Every structure is written in C-alpha cells, then in structure tokens.
Amino acid sequence: MQEVHSIQNALDILELPPFITKEDIKIRYIYLAKRFHPDINGDSDKMEQINWAYNLLLEYIDSFRYSFDEDELNKQLPNLNHNNKFRF
C-alpha cells in the first residue's frame, strides 16, 4: 500500500490527474522545472520534490509489465470472452 501512497503523492506534487501518459509527465516536469529551478531563483526544496516525483512516475511506467494470460485478457476485454460463448 505504501507504493500507492507514493505514486499518489508524486501525482500531487506534479499536479497531475490519475490517468496520464508518459508524455504528459514529461511536459508537466519541464513546465515545473522552468518555474522552480534554483538557477532562476526558484525553490531548491520544491525542485527536489519535483525531481523525485518525476523519477518515481517514470520508473513506475517503465517497469510496469502487462500480462497477456487468459485471465488478464478477460478482465481487460470482457467482450472478447462474451463473444466466444456464442460461437458454434
């Protein structure tokens, strides 16, 4: 459960909704980095949080693996299994 909390915290730091793409994360990171970077009189603590959140979300996306076993496919595509029931 700690991982879910960490990911939600990272989304909150980057001010992102739950359903996003990798590209959304990168765009938001660039925007916030330009705003809070210490080299342009930004907040170094806030920039550290932004970096942590960005790295955590990208690591999660890159490490996530889809399973293509029958049970998983039936969960993700329930109509596929439903249609097979009516084949002769």
C-alpha positions as YAML, in Angstrom:
chain: A
units: angstrom
residues:
- id: 1
  name: MET
  ca: [0.00, 0.00, 0.00]
- id: 2
  name: GLN
  ca: [2.99, 2.30, 0.52]
- id: 3
  name: GLU
  ca: [3.64, 2.30, -3.26]
- id: 4
  name: VAL
  ca: [0.12, 3.55, -3.99]
- id: 5
  name: HIS
  ca: [0.57, 6.37, -1.49]
- id: 6
  name: SER
  ca: [3.95, 7.29, -3.01]
- id: 7
  name: ILE
  ca: [2.55, 7.37, -6.53]
- id: 8
  name: GLN
  ca: [-0.42, 9.48, -5.44]
- id: 9
  name: ASN
  ca: [1.96, 11.84, -3.66]
- id: 10
  name: ALA
  ca: [4.08, 12.12, -6.83]
- id: 11
  name: LEU
  ca: [0.97, 12.90, -8.90]
- id: 12
  name: ASP
  ca: [0.00, 15.58, -6.37]
- id: 13
  name: ILE
  ca: [3.47, 17.16, -6.46]
- id: 14
  name: LEU
  ca: [3.36, 17.36, -10.26]
- id: 15
  name: GLU
  ca: [-0.32, 18.41, -10.09]
- id: 16
  name: LEU
  ca: [-1.38, 15.63, -12.46]
- id: 17
  name: PRO
  ca: [-4.60, 13.59, -12.68]
- id: 18
  name: PRO
  ca: [-4.50, 9.78, -12.28]
- id: 19
  name: PHE
  ca: [-4.93, 8.97, -15.99]
- id: 20
  name: ILE
  ca: [-1.94, 10.38, -17.83]
- id: 21
  name: THR
  ca: [0.64, 9.40, -20.40]
- id: 22
  name: LYS
  ca: [4.40, 9.38, -20.16]
- id: 23
  name: GLU
  ca: [4.40, 12.42, -22.43]
- id: 24
  name: ASP
  ca: [2.06, 14.27, -20.02]
- id: 25
  name: ILE
  ca: [4.51, 13.64, -17.20]
- id: 26
  name: LYS
  ca: [7.44, 14.96, -19.23]
- id: 27
  name: ILE
  ca: [5.58, 18.09, -20.32]
- id: 28
  name: ARG
  ca: [4.49, 18.85, -16.77]
- id: 29
  name: TYR
  ca: [8.02, 18.23, -15.45]
- id: 30
  name: ILE
  ca: [9.54, 20.67, -17.94]
- id: 31
  name: TYR
  ca: [6.94, 23.30, -17.05]
- id: 32
  name: LEU
  ca: [7.54, 22.96, -13.30]
- id: 33
  name: ALA
  ca: [11.33, 22.74, -13.69]
- id: 34
  name: LYS
  ca: [11.35, 26.06, -15.54]
- id: 35
  name: ARG
  ca: [9.22, 27.57, -12.79]
- id: 36
  name: PHE
  ca: [11.06, 26.23, -9.71]
- id: 37
  name: HIS
  ca: [14.65, 25.61, -10.82]
- id: 38
  name: PRO
  ca: [17.13, 27.10, -8.31]
- id: 39
  name: ASP
  ca: [19.23, 28.64, -11.09]
- id: 40
  name: ILE
  ca: [16.38, 31.01, -11.89]
- id: 41
  name: ASN
  ca: [15.59, 32.00, -8.29]
- id: 42
  name: GLY
  ca: [13.33, 29.01, -7.73]
- id: 43
  name: ASP
  ca: [12.89, 26.84, -4.68]
- id: 44
  name: SER
  ca: [15.52, 24.09, -4.40]
- id: 45
  name: ASP
  ca: [13.37, 22.04, -1.99]
- id: 46
  name: LYS
  ca: [10.41, 22.18, -4.37]
- id: 47
  name: MET
  ca: [12.69, 21.24, -7.28]
- id: 48
  name: GLU
  ca: [13.94, 18.25, -5.31]
- id: 49
  name: GLN
  ca: [10.34, 17.11, -4.78]
- id: 50
  name: ILE
  ca: [9.58, 17.60, -8.47]
- id: 51
  name: ASN
  ca: [12.62, 15.53, -9.46]
- id: 52
  name: TRP
  ca: [11.63, 12.77, -7.02]
- id: 53
  name: ALA
  ca: [8.05, 12.68, -8.32]
- id: 54
  name: TYR
  ca: [9.15, 12.70, -11.96]
- id: 55
  name: ASN
  ca: [11.65, 9.87, -11.46]
- id: 56
  name: LEU
  ca: [9.18, 7.77, -9.46]
- id: 57
  name: LEU
  ca: [6.42, 8.06, -12.05]
- id: 58
  name: LEU
  ca: [8.73, 7.33, -14.98]
- id: 59
  name: GLU
  ca: [10.21, 4.34, -13.16]
- id: 60
  name: TYR
  ca: [6.72, 3.02, -12.48]
- id: 61
  name: ILE
  ca: [5.67, 3.43, -16.11]
- id: 62
  name: ASP
  ca: [8.88, 1.89, -17.46]
- id: 63
  name: SER
  ca: [8.79, -1.03, -15.03]
- id: 64
  name: PHE
  ca: [5.10, -1.85, -15.37]
- id: 65
  name: ARG
  ca: [4.54, -5.07, -17.29]
- id: 66
  name: TYR
  ca: [1.33, -6.19, -18.86]
- id: 67
  name: SER
  ca: [0.23, -9.75, -18.53]
- id: 68
  name: PHE
  ca: [-1.34, -11.37, -21.56]
- id: 69
  name: ASP
  ca: [-2.61, -14.50, -19.92]
- id: 70
  name: GLU
  ca: [-6.23, -15.52, -20.48]
- id: 71
  name: ASP
  ca: [-7.49, -14.26, -17.11]
- id: 72
  name: GLU
  ca: [-5.96, -10.84, -17.61]
- id: 73
  name: LEU
  ca: [-7.30, -10.55, -21.14]
- id: 74
  name: ASN
  ca: [-10.78, -11.47, -19.90]
- id: 75
  name: LYS
  ca: [-10.55, -8.72, -17.28]
- id: 76
  name: GLN
  ca: [-9.35, -6.13, -19.76]
- id: 77
  name: LEU
  ca: [-11.52, -7.21, -22.68]
- id: 78
  name: PRO
  ca: [-14.68, -8.78, -21.26]
- id: 79
  name: ASN
  ca: [-16.47, -8.64, -24.62]
- id: 80
  name: LEU
  ca: [-13.87, -10.93, -26.16]
- id: 81
  name: ASN
  ca: [-14.81, -13.76, -23.81]
- id: 82
  name: HIS
  ca: [-18.52, -12.94, -24.14]
- id: 83
  name: ASN
  ca: [-18.40, -13.28, -27.94]
- id: 84
  name: ASN
  ca: [-16.64, -16.63, -27.73]
- id: 85
  name: LYS
  ca: [-19.52, -18.08, -25.74]
- id: 86
  name: PHE
  ca: [-21.80, -17.80, -28.74]
- id: 87
  name: ARG
  ca: [-19.55, -19.40, -31.36]
- id: 88
  name: PHE
  ca: [-20.60, -22.75, -32.77]
...
